[in-house]
Amino acid sequence: MGVIAAVLFAIAFLIHGTGTSTNVWFDPTSLLYAGLCCLALHLLGVGTGWYSRPRRRR
């Protein structure tokens, strides 16, 4: 999720920097909010991939 947030921030930065006219869904502000949402989920531990299962006892 952290990598997705970084990619969304980079795309928003490029769109804003070039002044490209885009659809509402790809507006830099919308991408910023999506990136912040992904960053918040990453900080909560969602999508980290480091889930350890409890071992079975024999």
C-alpha distances in whole Angstrom, upper triangle without the diagonal:
4,5,5,6,9,10,11,12,14,15,16,18,20,21,22,24,26,27,26,27,24,24,23,19,19,20,19,19,17,14,14,14,11,9,10,9,5,6,9,7,5,9,10,9,7,6,7,10,13,15,18,21,24,27,30,33,36
4,5,5,6,9,10,11,12,14,15,16,19,20,21,22,24,26,25,27,25,25,24,20,19,20,18,18,17,14,13,14,12,9,10,10,7,6,9,8,6,8,11,10,10,9,9,12,14,16,20,23,26,29,32,35,38
4,5,5,6,9,10,11,12,14,15,17,18,20,21,23,24,24,25,23,23,23,20,18,20,17,18,17,14,14,15,12,10,12,12,9,9,12,12,9,12,14,13,12,10,10,13,15,18,21,24,28,30,33,37,39
4,5,5,6,9,10,11,12,14,15,17,18,20,21,22,22,23,20,20,20,16,15,17,15,16,14,11,12,12,9,7,10,10,7,8,12,11,10,13,15,14,12,10,12,14,17,19,23,25,29,31,34,38,40
4,5,5,6,9,10,11,12,14,15,16,18,20,21,21,22,20,20,19,16,14,15,13,13,12,9,9,10,7,4,7,8,5,6,9,10,9,11,14,14,13,12,13,16,18,21,24,27,30,33,36,39,42
4,5,5,6,9,10,10,12,14,15,16,18,20,20,22,20,21,20,18,15,16,13,14,14,11,10,12,11,7,9,11,9,8,12,13,11,13,16,16,16,14,15,17,20,23,26,29,32,35,38,41,44
4,5,5,6,9,10,11,12,14,15,17,18,18,19,17,18,18,16,13,14,12,14,13,10,10,13,11,8,11,13,10,11,15,15,14,16,19,18,17,15,16,19,21,24,27,30,34,36,39,42,45
4,5,5,6,9,10,11,12,14,16,16,16,17,15,15,15,12,10,11,9,11,10,6,7,9,7,5,9,11,9,10,13,14,14,16,18,19,17,16,18,20,23,25,29,31,35,37,40,44,47
4,6,5,6,9,10,10,12,14,15,15,17,16,17,16,14,12,12,8,10,10,7,6,9,9,6,9,11,10,10,13,15,14,16,19,20,19,18,19,22,24,27,30,33,36,39,42,45,48
4,5,5,6,9,10,10,12,14,14,16,15,17,17,16,12,13,10,12,13,9,9,13,12,10,12,15,14,13,17,18,17,19,22,22,21,20,21,23,26,28,32,35,38,41,44,47,50
4,5,5,6,9,10,11,12,11,13,12,14,14,13,9,10,8,11,11,8,9,12,11,10,13,15,14,15,18,19,19,21,23,24,22,21,22,25,27,30,33,36,40,42,45,48,51
4,5,5,6,8,10,11,10,12,11,12,12,11,8,7,4,7,8,6,6,10,10,9,12,14,14,15,17,19,19,21,23,24,23,22,23,26,29,31,35,37,41,43,46,50,53
4,6,5,6,9,10,11,13,13,15,15,15,12,10,7,10,12,9,9,13,13,11,14,17,16,16,19,21,20,22,25,26,25,24,25,28,30,33,36,39,42,45,48,51,54
4,5,5,6,8,9,12,12,15,16,15,11,11,9,12,14,11,12,15,15,14,17,19,19,19,22,24,23,25,27,28,27,26,27,29,32,34,38,41,44,47,50,53,56
4,6,5,6,6,8,8,11,12,12,9,8,6,10,11,10,11,14,15,14,17,19,19,20,23,24,24,26,28,29,28,27,28,31,33,36,39,42,45,48,51,54,57
4,6,5,7,9,10,13,13,14,11,8,6,9,11,11,11,14,15,15,17,19,20,20,22,24,24,26,28,30,29,28,29,32,35,37,41,43,47,49,52,56,59
4,6,8,11,13,16,17,17,14,12,10,13,15,14,14,17,18,17,19,22,22,22,25,27,26,28,30,31,31,30,31,33,36,39,42,45,48,51,54,57,60
4,5,9,11,15,16,17,14,12,11,14,16,15,16,19,20,19,21,24,24,24,27,29,29,30,33,34,33,32,33,35,38,40,44,47,50,53,56,59,62
4,6,9,13,14,15,12,10,10,13,15,15,15,18,19,19,21,24,24,25,27,29,29,31,33,34,33,32,34,37,39,42,45,48,51,54,57,60,63
4,6,10,12,13,10,9,10,13,14,14,16,18,19,19,22,23,24,25,27,29,29,31,33,34,32,31,33,36,38,41,44,47,50,53,56,59,62
4,7,9,11,9,8,10,13,13,14,16,18,19,20,22,23,24,26,28,29,30,32,34,35,33,32,34,37,40,42,45,47,51,54,56,60,62
4,7,8,6,6,9,11,11,11,14,16,16,17,20,21,22,23,26,26,27,30,31,32,30,29,32,34,37,39,42,44,48,51,53,57,59
4,5,5,6,10,11,10,11,14,15,15,17,20,20,21,23,25,25,27,29,30,31,29,28,31,33,36,38,41,43,47,49,52,55,58
4,5,5,9,9,7,10,12,13,13,15,17,17,19,21,22,23,25,27,28,29,27,27,30,32,35,36,40,42,45,48,51,54,57
4,6,9,9,6,8,11,11,10,13,15,15,16,19,20,20,22,24,25,26,24,24,26,28,32,33,37,38,42,45,47,50,53
4,6,8,6,6,10,11,10,12,15,15,16,18,20,21,22,24,25,26,24,23,26,28,31,33,37,39,42,45,47,51,54
4,5,5,6,9,10,11,12,14,16,17,18,20,21,23,24,26,27,25,25,27,30,33,35,38,41,44,47,49,53,56
4,5,5,6,9,10,10,12,14,15,16,18,20,21,22,24,26,24,24,26,29,31,33,37,39,43,46,48,52,55
4,5,5,6,9,10,10,12,14,15,16,18,20,21,23,24,23,24,26,29,31,33,37,39,42,45,48,51,54
4,5,5,6,9,10,11,12,14,15,17,18,20,21,23,21,21,24,27,29,31,35,37,40,43,45,49,52
4,5,5,6,9,10,10,12,14,15,16,18,20,21,19,19,21,24,27,29,32,35,38,41,44,47,50
4,5,5,6,9,10,10,12,14,15,16,18,20,19,19,21,24,26,28,32,34,38,41,43,47,50
4,5,5,6,9,10,10,12,14,15,17,19,17,18,20,23,26,27,31,33,36,39,42,45,48
4,5,5,6,9,10,11,12,14,15,17,15,15,18,20,23,25,28,30,34,37,39,43,46
4,5,5,6,9,10,10,12,14,15,14,14,16,19,21,23,27,29,33,36,39,42,45
4,5,5,6,9,10,10,12,14,14,15,16,20,22,23,27,29,32,35,38,41,45
4,5,5,6,9,10,11,13,11,13,15,18,20,21,25,27,30,33,36,39,42
4,5,5,6,9,10,11,9,10,12,15,17,19,22,25,28,31,34,37,40
4,5,5,6,9,10,10,11,11,15,17,19,22,25,28,31,34,37,40
4,5,5,6,9,9,11,12,16,17,18,22,24,27,30,33,36,39
4,5,5,6,5,8,10,13,14,15,19,21,24,27,30,33,36
4,5,5,5,7,7,11,12,14,17,20,23,26,29,32,35
4,5,7,10,9,13,13,15,18,21,23,26,30,32,36
4,6,9,9,12,13,13,16,19,21,24,27,30,34
4,6,6,9,9,10,13,16,18,21,25,27,31
4,6,8,10,10,14,16,19,22,25,28,31
4,6,8,9,13,15,19,22,24,28,31
4,6,8,11,14,18,20,23,27,29
4,6,9,12,15,17,21,24,27
4,6,10,13,15,18,21,24
4,6,10,12,15,19,22
4,7,9,12,15,18
4,6,9,12,15
4,7,9,13
4,6,9
4,6
4
